[in-house]
Amino acid sequence: MLASAPLVLSSIPRRRSAPSETSSPIDSESGETQLRLGRQRHGIAPLGELLQSITGIRLTHVPYKGTAPAITDLLGGQVQMMFSVIPTALPQIKAGNCAPSP
């Protein structure tokens, strides 16, 4: 069986105090040369490699056994971004805990 689901690249806003002024860690002004990308599936790794080649940033892939621990670490700041299916990320995006990256 083959299935597809839309993904979103979620990240923690740099400024949590002003949700309207969120910015992505992918911005060239972030000052970080290497970012940690949480991934909960093996199929996500090619997306991380594609992101690296398009943006020129270096990513360290951090594998997780599921989405829940990956989101927990994203919200806690242990990883700067992660790909996840939209229904999983939407509650955190609506709550302002993380933002979809442009």
N, C-alpha and C positions, 0 to 999 in steps of 0.2 A: 504494500500500500504506500502510496506517495501522497504527501500533504505539503501544503505551503502555508506560511503564516508571515504577515508583515513584521518587520523588526524595526526597532528604534534604538538609536545610539543615545544612551542617557549619560549625563554627567552631573557632577555637583556644581552648582553655581559658585563662583568665587566670592560673591557678596550675598550672603543669605539674608542680610538685613534689608536689602532693597530688591525684592523679587523682579521688579520691572527692569532692573539693570543687570540681569544675569548675563554671563558670558561663558563661552565654552573653553575647556582646557586646551582645545585644539588651536585657539588663537595664537598667532605667532608672538604675541606680547607676553605669553604666560611665563617665559623665562625658564621653563623646564625643558631639558633636552630629552628626557625619557619619561614616558607616562606608563602607568600600569592599566592594562585592559583586562577586566574580569570576563571570563568566558565560562559558560556552563555546559556547552556542547562542543563536540569536535567539529561540527560544521561551521562554527563561528570563526575558527582560526583563519580561513581564507579571507573573510571580511576584514579582519585585523590587518592581514598582509596587504590587502588592497588599500585600506586606509593609510597605511604607512607609505605605500608607493605614491599615492595621490598627494598627500599632505607633506611628506618629507620628515615627519616626526618619527621618533623611535618608540616602539611599544614593547613592553614586556608583557607577555601573555600569562595571566594568572588563572590556572584551571580551578573550577569548582565542581562539586558533585551535584549541584542543583542550583536553581534560580534563587531560592531563599537565602542561602549563605552569600551568594554573589551580591544581591541587593543589600544585605546587611552590611557587607564590607564597603559597598559603594557609598551608602549613607554614612558610614563611620569614617570614610576617608582613606581606607586602606588601598582602594583602587580609584582611579580618577574617572573611569568610564567603563561602560559595558553595553553590549548588544543584548536586547531581550525582546520578547514578543510584546506587542503593544498592550494587550490586556493585563499583562503582569506589571508593566511600568506605569500604566496610566494612573492608578491611585496615588503613586508617589509624585508623579508630575503634577496632578491636580492639587495635591497638598502643598506643593512648592518645595518638597524635599530634594527633588532633582529636576533637571531640565533636559528636554530633547536637544541634542546638538544640531546646529544647522548643517 
